[in-house]
Amino acid sequence: MAEDADLTHEAVLADVRTFVDVLEATHPAPFVGAGGRFAYYERVQSALDDVPSDGWPERGLQETVASLAAAVRDAHMFVVWPTADGTIPLRLGVVDGEIRVRSVREGVPESLVGSRLRRVDGVPVGELIERQARLRGSETPHGDLLNLALSLRNWRAMAPLLDRAERPDEATFAFEASDGTTRREPLEPTTGDGAERVAPSTLERPDSEAWPTYQLLPERDAAWLRIPSMSDHREAFQYRQGDLDEHARASARSLCRAATGEPDPDDFDEVLDKVPAALDLFRDLADEMATAGTSTLLVDLRDNTGGNRVLVDLLAYVLYGWDGVATARDRPGALRYSDRLVERRGTEPFEDEGREWSLRPGEYAIGGGDSTVEEIRDDLVESVPTFERLEAPDWPSAGSYAPPAVVVVTAARTFSAGVSLLATLRRLGASHVGTPPVQAPTYFGDLVSFTLPNSEITAMTATSRIETLPDGPGDVLEPDRRLTGEDFARYDFDRDASVLLALDEYC
């Protein structure tokens, strides 16, 4: 075995084959984005041919498996890379096809906000994007940009990105300022105890720990609803009550403490009762908008990276009534039967009382678009106790108030179930402003993890296919009004430039 090798030739081959076996058995359509089965297996066999007879270091295997995951071209299929303790002291984002500085922390010049990333340790950003594309897949052309921005911020996969033998402790970032000058900043991951600073905003942002929140903007005749997550609210935990793992339970307890400012109770049902409910907030928002006669609702999904799609139903219900919920549920999809998914969620997702035969591993539970309002109503009542308690049996908040204009604001990182909410609101007549999400409107989701037996490398794979816009488009969901680089500069690199643009365009 080579001096720096951690794994034998046989162990490497076994792990690669395990990865491919799990991909084939679990992913809904593993070869659609990879050029077909034969092209993918040619890639696999080429990787196996490259394994030295005396073994490989774990990093070599990790990069190989990551490249095989990236070749699927699915943002939900990836290898989990170790991250540093902390992040670099600035936030990077994607604006108009470029990586920009969105905010900085103590010790980093605030004048960097708005500048463009050009190099890291002398490696041009174009080359970094190419390297990133080999480490994690993307469904859209600008997905590699966002993946790179997140890798740099979280100090993830820095050794292969910078072509180093080991992950560096520090790297020099070169930025181009708005006046064309180049700024070089040596950066390293820190825990970030200092408060984050951003470019001044002319808006007072409604904030919460993660659950939905809102405020009315009477001077604009508008309301601003922020939904940072599809999972961090009571109904999401209730909907998943049957398969909540320890991580999800810990998340619920953390939200409970944040909401109450007190220790969380021992009893988990009491914990959930204290987690803020999205339906409560949506009802209050509709009441306030109706009283004020609000003309425009901004639904801000810029920080929303997904979660549970039940929130789509709840917001559609309050704004548009049961017909809106039926539109939200009208999303053709397929869930693939696999041992790993059954281990996590049981067989219930695959059961159908009207079917006299059972699905086998590898087959699909196909549905969506054929549920009646009565069936949808029964499902929400059965699955979400908060909905039953507040709404059954008279449904007082169904279609409470929908302003004449609804505008959804997105960023590149709006993802997964966040895109499902965007797509539903667009189908119900909403306009769309901001940066197009890197998530395609037809996407793979419902993740499960697996671990390779010898290296213990962890990877994630999708198990379902979700079609949020049956009439297309299939890849990039382009906004009605994109935030351009010129817009960003015109708003002085404001942290809420997309919201300001939406207000100026639609209010």
C-alpha positions as CSV (number, residue, x, y, z in Angstrom):
1,M,0.0,0.0,0.0
2,A,1.2,3.5,-0.8
3,E,2.6,5.5,2.1
4,D,-0.4,7.9,2.3
5,A,-3.0,5.3,1.4
6,D,-5.8,4.7,3.9
7,L,-7.8,2.2,2.0
8,T,-6.9,-1.0,0.1
9,H,-7.7,-1.5,-3.6
10,E,-10.4,-3.9,-2.7
11,A,-12.0,-1.5,-0.1
12,V,-12.1,1.3,-2.6
13,L,-13.7,-0.8,-5.3
14,A,-16.3,-2.1,-2.8
15,D,-17.2,1.5,-1.7
16,V,-17.6,2.8,-5.2
17,R,-19.8,-0.2,-6.1
18,T,-21.8,0.3,-3.0
19,F,-22.4,3.9,-4.0
20,V,-23.5,3.0,-7.5
21,D,-25.8,0.2,-6.1
22,V,-27.5,2.6,-3.7
23,L,-27.9,5.2,-6.4
24,E,-29.5,2.6,-8.8
25,A,-31.8,1.2,-6.1
26,T,-32.9,4.5,-4.5
27,H,-32.8,7.5,-6.8
28,P,-36.0,7.9,-9.0
29,A,-34.1,8.5,-12.2
30,P,-30.4,8.3,-11.7
31,F,-29.2,8.5,-15.3
32,V,-31.5,11.1,-16.8
33,G,-29.0,14.0,-16.2
34,A,-25.9,11.8,-16.6
35,G,-26.2,11.1,-20.3
36,G,-27.8,7.7,-19.9
37,R,-26.9,4.4,-18.2
38,F,-24.1,3.4,-20.5
39,A,-22.4,6.8,-20.3
40,Y,-22.6,6.8,-16.5
41,Y,-21.2,3.3,-16.2
42,E,-18.4,4.2,-18.6
43,R,-17.6,7.0,-16.0
44,V,-17.8,4.5,-13.2
45,Q,-15.5,2.0,-14.9
46,S,-13.0,4.7,-15.8
47,A,-12.9,5.7,-12.1
48,L,-12.3,2.0,-11.1
49,D,-9.5,1.7,-13.6
50,D,-7.8,4.7,-12.0
51,V,-7.5,3.1,-8.5
52,P,-3.9,2.1,-7.9
53,S,-3.3,-1.5,-7.1
54,D,-1.7,-0.6,-3.7
55,G,-4.7,1.4,-2.5
56,W,-5.9,5.0,-2.2
57,P,-6.1,7.7,0.5
58,E,-9.6,8.5,1.6
59,R,-9.5,11.9,-0.1
60,G,-9.0,10.2,-3.5
61,L,-12.1,8.1,-2.9
62,Q,-14.1,11.0,-1.6
63,E,-13.4,13.1,-4.7
64,T,-14.2,10.1,-7.0
65,V,-17.5,9.4,-5.3
66,A,-18.3,13.1,-5.3
67,S,-17.7,13.3,-9.0
68,L,-20.0,10.3,-9.6
69,A,-22.7,12.0,-7.5
70,A,-22.2,15.3,-9.4
71,A,-22.5,13.5,-12.7
72,V,-26.2,12.7,-11.8
73,R,-26.8,16.5,-12.2
74,D,-29.2,16.5,-9.2
75,A,-28.7,19.1,-6.4
76,H,-30.2,16.6,-3.9
77,M,-27.5,13.9,-4.8
78,F,-24.2,14.7,-3.1
79,V,-21.3,13.6,-0.9
80,V,-21.2,15.2,2.6
81,W,-17.9,17.1,2.9
82,P,-16.5,18.0,6.3
83,T,-16.7,21.6,7.2
84,A,-14.6,23.8,9.4
85,D,-15.6,25.0,12.9
86,G,-17.1,28.3,11.8
87,T,-17.4,30.2,8.5
88,I,-15.4,32.9,6.7
89,P,-16.4,36.3,8.1
90,L,-18.4,37.4,5.1
91,R,-21.5,36.1,3.3
92,L,-21.3,35.4,-0.4
93,G,-24.3,35.3,-2.7
94,V,-25.2,35.1,-6.4
95,V,-26.4,38.2,-8.2
96,D,-26.9,38.4,-11.9
97,G,-24.5,35.5,-12.7
98,E,-21.7,36.6,-10.4
99,I,-20.6,35.8,-6.8
100,R,-20.9,39.0,-4.7
101,V,-20.2,39.9,-1.1
102,R,-23.6,40.4,0.6
103,S,-22.5,41.1,4.2
104,V,-19.4,41.1,6.4
105,R,-18.5,40.5,10.1
106,E,-16.4,42.4,12.5
107,G,-12.8,42.8,11.3
108,V,-13.6,42.8,7.6
109,P,-14.1,46.2,5.8
110,E,-17.7,46.9,5.2
111,S,-16.7,48.5,1.9
112,L,-16.3,45.0,0.5
113,V,-20.1,44.6,0.4
114,G,-21.2,44.5,-3.2
115,S,-17.8,43.5,-4.6
116,R,-17.3,40.7,-7.0
117,L,-15.2,37.6,-6.2
118,R,-12.4,37.2,-8.8
119,R,-9.8,34.8,-7.3
120,V,-9.0,32.6,-4.3
121,D,-5.3,32.0,-3.7
122,G,-4.6,33.0,-7.2
123,V,-7.1,30.6,-8.8
124,P,-9.6,32.4,-11.1
125,V,-13.2,32.1,-10.2
126,G,-14.0,30.5,-13.6
127,E,-11.6,27.6,-12.8
128,L,-13.0,27.3,-9.2
129,I,-16.5,26.9,-10.7
130,E,-15.2,24.1,-13.0
131,R,-13.7,22.4,-10.0
132,Q,-16.8,22.9,-7.9
133,A,-18.9,21.3,-10.7
134,R,-16.9,18.1,-10.4
135,L,-17.6,18.0,-6.6
136,R,-21.4,18.6,-6.5
137,G,-24.1,18.5,-9.1
138,S,-26.5,21.2,-10.2
139,E,-29.6,21.2,-12.3
140,T,-29.2,24.8,-13.6
141,P,-26.4,26.8,-15.2
142,H,-25.9,29.0,-12.2
143,G,-26.1,26.2,-9.6
144,D,-22.3,25.7,-9.7
145,L,-21.9,29.4,-8.8
146,L,-24.0,29.0,-5.6
147,N,-22.4,25.7,-4.7
148,L,-19.0,27.4,-4.9
149,A,-20.2,30.4,-2.8
150,L,-21.4,28.0,-0.1
151,S,-18.3,25.8,-0.2
152,L,-16.1,28.9,0.3
153,R,-18.2,30.3,3.0
154,N,-18.3,27.0,4.9
155,W,-14.7,26.1,4.1
156,R,-15.9,22.9,2.5
157,A,-13.8,20.9,0.0
158,M,-11.2,23.6,0.1
159,A,-8.3,21.2,-0.6
160,P,-9.6,20.0,-4.0
161,L,-10.9,23.5,-4.9
162,L,-7.5,25.0,-4.4
163,D,-5.6,21.9,-5.5
164,R,-3.9,21.5,-2.2
165,A,-2.8,18.3,-0.5
166,E,-4.6,19.4,2.7
167,R,-7.3,21.9,3.5
168,P,-5.6,25.2,4.2
169,D,-6.1,27.2,7.4
170,E,-6.3,30.5,5.4
171,A,-6.7,31.7,1.8
172,T,-6.4,35.1,0.1
173,F,-9.6,36.2,-1.6
174,A,-9.4,38.8,-4.4
175,F,-12.5,41.0,-4.9
176,E,-13.2,43.6,-7.5
177,A,-14.9,46.7,-6.0
178,S,-17.5,48.8,-7.8
179,D,-14.8,51.3,-8.8
180,G,-12.8,48.6,-10.6
181,T,-10.1,48.3,-8.0
182,T,-8.9,44.9,-6.6
183,R,-9.0,44.2,-2.9
184,R,-7.2,41.2,-1.4
185,E,-8.3,39.8,1.9
186,P,-6.7,36.9,3.8
187,L,-9.6,35.0,5.2
188,E,-10.1,32.0,7.5
189,P,-13.1,30.3,9.1
190,T,-14.1,31.8,12.4
191,T,-16.9,31.2,14.9
192,G,-18.1,34.7,14.2
193,D,-18.8,35.9,17.7
194,G,-19.0,39.5,16.4
195,A,-22.4,40.7,15.1
196,E,-22.8,40.4,11.4
197,R,-22.8,43.8,9.6
198,V,-24.4,44.4,6.3
199,A,-25.0,47.3,3.9
200,P,-27.5,49.6,5.4
201,S,-31.1,48.8,4.5
202,T,-33.9,51.4,4.1
203,L,-36.3,48.7,5.3
204,E,-36.9,47.3,8.8
205,R,-36.9,43.6,8.1
206,P,-39.4,41.4,10.0
207,D,-37.2,38.9,11.8
208,S,-37.7,35.7,13.7
209,E,-35.6,32.7,14.7
210,A,-36.7,30.8,11.6
211,W,-40.5,30.6,11.6
212,P,-42.6,32.7,9.3
213,T,-43.0,36.4,10.2
214,Y,-44.5,39.5,8.7
215,Q,-45.1,43.2,8.9
216,L,-47.3,45.7,7.1
217,L,-45.7,48.5,5.1
218,P,-48.5,51.1,5.1
219,E,-46.5,53.7,3.3
220,R,-46.3,51.2,0.4
221,D,-49.8,49.8,0.8
222,A,-48.1,46.4,1.1
223,A,-47.3,43.5,3.5
224,W,-44.0,41.8,3.7
225,L,-44.2,38.1,4.7
226,R,-40.8,36.3,5.3
227,I,-40.7,32.5,5.2
228,P,-37.1,31.6,6.0
229,S,-37.8,27.8,6.2
230,M,-40.4,25.3,5.2
231,S,-39.7,23.2,8.3
232,D,-39.3,25.5,11.3
233,H,-42.9,25.8,12.4
234,R,-45.3,23.6,14.4
235,E,-47.3,22.1,11.6
236,A,-44.2,20.7,9.8
237,F,-43.3,18.7,12.9
238,Q,-46.9,17.5,13.4
239,Y,-47.0,16.4,9.7
240,R,-43.9,14.3,10.2
241,Q,-44.7,13.1,13.7
242,G,-44.4,9.5,12.7
243,D,-40.8,9.7,11.4
244,L,-39.2,12.5,13.4
245,D,-35.5,11.5,14.1
246,E,-33.4,12.9,16.9
247,H,-32.2,15.7,14.8
248,A,-35.7,16.9,14.1
249,R,-36.7,16.6,17.7
250,A,-33.7,18.6,18.8
251,S,-34.6,21.3,16.2
252,A,-38.2,21.5,17.6
253,R,-36.8,21.8,21.1
254,S,-34.5,24.6,20.0
255,L,-37.4,26.5,18.4
256,C,-39.4,26.1,21.5
257,R,-36.7,27.6,23.6
258,A,-36.2,30.5,21.1
259,A,-39.9,31.2,21.0
260,T,-40.5,31.2,24.8
261,G,-37.2,32.2,26.2
262,E,-37.6,29.4,28.7
263,P,-36.3,25.8,29.0
264,D,-38.2,23.3,26.8
265,P,-40.6,20.9,28.6
266,D,-39.8,17.2,28.9
267,D,-43.0,16.1,27.1
268,F,-42.5,16.5,23.3
269,D,-46.2,17.2,22.7
270,E,-45.9,20.2,25.1
271,V,-42.7,21.2,23.1
272,L,-44.7,21.3,19.9
273,D,-47.5,23.3,21.5
274,K,-44.9,26.1,22.1
275,V,-43.4,26.1,18.7
276,P,-44.9,28.9,16.6
277,A,-47.6,27.8,14.2
278,A,-47.5,29.0,10.6
279,L,-51.3,28.9,10.3
280,D,-51.7,31.2,13.3
281,L,-49.4,33.7,11.7
282,F,-51.1,33.4,8.2
283,R,-54.5,34.0,9.8
284,D,-53.3,37.1,11.6
285,L,-51.7,38.4,8.4
286,A,-54.9,37.9,6.4
287,D,-56.9,39.7,9.1
288,E,-54.6,42.7,9.2
289,M,-54.4,42.9,5.4
290,A,-58.2,42.7,5.1
291,T,-58.6,45.5,7.7
292,A,-56.1,47.7,6.0
293,G,-57.2,46.8,2.5
294,T,-53.6,46.0,1.6
295,S,-53.0,46.0,-2.2
296,T,-49.7,44.0,-2.4
297,L,-48.3,41.0,-0.5
298,L,-44.6,40.3,-0.8
299,V,-43.7,36.7,0.0
300,D,-40.0,36.6,0.7
301,L,-38.4,33.2,0.1
302,R,-34.8,34.4,-0.3
303,D,-33.4,32.4,2.6
304,N,-35.7,29.4,2.2
305,T,-33.8,26.3,1.4
306,G,-36.7,23.9,1.7
307,G,-38.3,21.5,4.2
308,N,-41.8,20.3,4.4
309,R,-44.4,21.1,1.7
310,V,-47.3,21.3,4.1
311,L,-46.7,25.0,4.5
312,V,-47.6,25.4,0.8
313,D,-51.0,24.0,1.6
314,L,-51.5,26.3,4.7
315,L,-50.6,29.6,2.9
316,A,-52.7,28.6,-0.2
317,Y,-55.6,27.8,2.1
318,V,-55.6,31.2,3.9
319,L,-55.1,33.2,0.7
320,Y,-57.1,31.3,-1.9
321,G,-59.2,28.8,0.0
322,W,-59.6,25.1,-0.9
323,D,-59.3,25.7,-4.6
324,G,-55.8,27.1,-3.9
325,V,-54.9,24.0,-1.8
326,A,-56.0,21.8,-4.7
327,T,-53.7,23.8,-7.0
328,A,-50.9,23.3,-4.5
329,R,-51.5,19.6,-4.4
330,D,-51.7,19.4,-8.2
331,R,-48.1,18.5,-8.6
332,P,-47.4,15.2,-10.4
333,G,-44.8,13.2,-8.6
334,A,-43.3,9.7,-8.0
335,L,-41.8,8.2,-4.8
336,R,-39.5,5.3,-5.4
337,Y,-39.9,2.2,-3.2
338,S,-36.5,1.3,-1.7
339,D,-35.3,-0.4,1.4
340,R,-33.6,2.7,2.7
341,L,-36.8,4.8,2.4
342,V,-38.9,2.1,4.0
343,E,-36.4,1.9,6.8
344,R,-36.9,5.6,7.4
345,R,-40.6,6.2,6.7
346,G,-42.2,2.7,6.8
347,T,-44.5,1.4,4.0
348,E,-47.3,3.9,4.5
349,P,-46.3,6.2,1.6
350,F,-46.6,3.2,-0.7
351,E,-50.0,1.8,0.5
352,D,-53.1,2.3,-1.6
353,E,-56.4,0.8,-0.4
354,G,-57.7,0.7,-4.0
355,R,-54.8,-1.5,-5.1
356,E,-54.9,-5.2,-4.8
357,W,-51.2,-5.7,-5.2
358,S,-48.1,-4.4,-3.4
359,L,-45.2,-2.4,-4.8
360,R,-41.8,-4.1,-4.9
361,P,-38.4,-2.4,-4.3
362,G,-37.5,-0.3,-7.3
363,E,-41.1,0.5,-8.3
364,Y,-42.8,3.8,-7.9
365,A,-45.8,5.2,-6.0
366,I,-47.0,7.7,-8.7
367,G,-49.6,10.3,-7.8
368,G,-50.5,14.0,-7.6
369,G,-53.2,16.0,-9.2
370,D,-56.0,13.6,-8.7
371,S,-57.1,14.3,-5.1
372,T,-60.5,15.8,-4.4
373,V,-60.9,18.7,-2.0
374,E,-62.6,16.3,0.5
375,E,-59.5,14.0,0.4
376,I,-57.1,16.9,0.8
377,R,-59.2,18.3,3.7
378,D,-59.2,14.9,5.4
379,D,-55.5,14.6,5.0
380,L,-54.8,18.0,6.6
381,V,-57.2,17.4,9.5
382,E,-55.7,14.0,10.2
383,S,-52.0,15.0,9.8
384,V,-52.0,18.5,11.3
385,P,-53.7,18.7,14.7
386,T,-53.2,22.5,14.7
387,F,-55.2,22.8,11.5
388,E,-58.0,20.7,12.8
389,R,-58.2,22.6,16.1
390,L,-58.2,26.1,14.5
391,E,-60.3,25.4,11.3
392,A,-62.5,22.3,11.5
393,P,-65.3,21.9,10.8
394,D,-66.3,25.3,9.4
395,W,-63.0,26.4,7.8
396,P,-63.3,30.0,8.8
397,S,-60.0,31.1,7.3
398,A,-60.4,29.5,3.9
399,G,-59.7,32.3,1.4
400,S,-59.7,34.9,4.1
401,Y,-58.0,37.6,2.1
402,A,-55.8,37.7,-1.0
403,P,-54.5,41.1,-2.0
404,P,-54.9,42.1,-5.7
405,A,-51.2,41.6,-6.2
406,V,-49.0,38.8,-4.7
407,V,-45.2,39.0,-5.5
408,V,-42.7,36.3,-4.6
409,V,-39.1,37.3,-4.0
410,T,-36.4,34.7,-4.4
411,A,-32.6,34.3,-4.3
412,A,-30.4,31.7,-5.9
413,R,-30.5,29.7,-2.7
414,T,-34.3,29.4,-2.7
415,F,-34.5,25.6,-2.9
416,S,-36.5,22.4,-2.8
417,A,-39.9,22.8,-1.0
418,G,-39.2,26.6,-1.2
419,V,-39.5,26.3,-4.9
420,S,-42.7,24.3,-4.5
421,L,-44.2,27.3,-2.7
422,L,-42.9,29.7,-5.4
423,A,-44.3,27.5,-8.2
424,T,-47.7,27.2,-6.5
425,L,-48.0,31.0,-6.0
426,R,-47.0,31.6,-9.6
427,R,-49.7,29.2,-10.7
428,L,-52.2,31.1,-8.6
429,G,-51.3,34.4,-10.3
430,A,-48.3,35.7,-8.4
431,S,-45.5,37.7,-9.9
432,H,-41.9,36.8,-9.3
433,V,-38.9,39.1,-8.6
434,G,-35.2,38.6,-7.7
435,T,-32.6,36.0,-8.7
436,P,-33.8,32.7,-10.3
437,P,-33.5,29.7,-7.9
438,V,-30.8,27.2,-8.7
439,Q,-33.4,24.5,-8.1
440,A,-35.3,23.5,-11.2
441,P,-39.1,23.5,-10.9
442,T,-39.1,19.8,-11.7
443,Y,-36.8,18.3,-9.2
444,F,-35.8,15.3,-7.2
445,G,-36.3,15.4,-3.4
446,D,-37.1,13.6,-0.1
447,L,-33.5,12.8,0.9
448,V,-32.1,9.8,2.6
449,S,-28.5,9.3,3.7
450,F,-26.3,6.3,3.4
451,T,-22.7,5.5,4.5
452,L,-20.1,3.6,2.5
453,P,-18.9,0.6,4.4
454,N,-15.1,0.9,4.4
455,S,-14.4,4.7,4.2
456,E,-17.6,5.7,6.1
457,I,-18.1,8.5,3.7
458,T,-21.7,9.8,3.9
459,A,-23.8,10.6,0.9
460,M,-27.3,11.8,0.2
461,T,-29.7,10.7,-2.5
462,A,-33.2,11.8,-3.5
463,T,-36.1,9.3,-3.5
464,S,-38.8,11.2,-5.2
465,R,-39.6,13.3,-8.3
466,I,-41.7,16.5,-7.9
467,E,-43.2,18.4,-10.8
468,T,-44.2,21.8,-9.5
469,L,-45.0,23.3,-12.8
470,P,-46.6,20.7,-15.1
471,D,-46.7,23.1,-18.0
472,G,-43.0,24.0,-17.7
473,P,-40.3,25.3,-17.8
474,G,-38.2,22.3,-16.9
475,D,-35.0,24.0,-15.8
476,V,-34.6,27.6,-14.9
477,L,-37.5,29.4,-13.3
478,E,-36.8,32.9,-14.6
479,P,-38.4,35.8,-12.6
480,D,-40.7,38.3,-14.2
481,R,-38.2,40.9,-13.0
482,R,-34.7,39.8,-12.4
483,L,-32.4,41.6,-9.9
484,T,-29.5,42.8,-12.2
485,G,-26.1,43.9,-11.1
486,E,-27.1,47.5,-12.1
487,D,-30.2,47.2,-9.8
488,F,-28.0,45.9,-6.9
489,A,-25.6,48.9,-7.3
490,R,-28.6,51.4,-7.7
491,Y,-29.9,50.2,-4.3
492,D,-26.4,50.8,-2.8
493,F,-25.9,47.0,-2.3
494,D,-28.8,46.9,0.1
495,R,-29.3,43.6,1.8
496,D,-33.0,43.8,0.8
497,A,-32.4,45.1,-2.8
498,S,-34.7,42.4,-4.3
499,V,-37.5,43.5,-1.9
500,L,-37.0,47.2,-2.8
501,L,-37.1,46.2,-6.4
502,A,-40.4,44.4,-5.9
503,L,-41.9,47.3,-4.0
504,D,-40.8,49.8,-6.8
505,E,-42.1,47.6,-9.6
506,Y,-45.4,46.4,-8.1
507,C,-46.5,49.0,-5.4
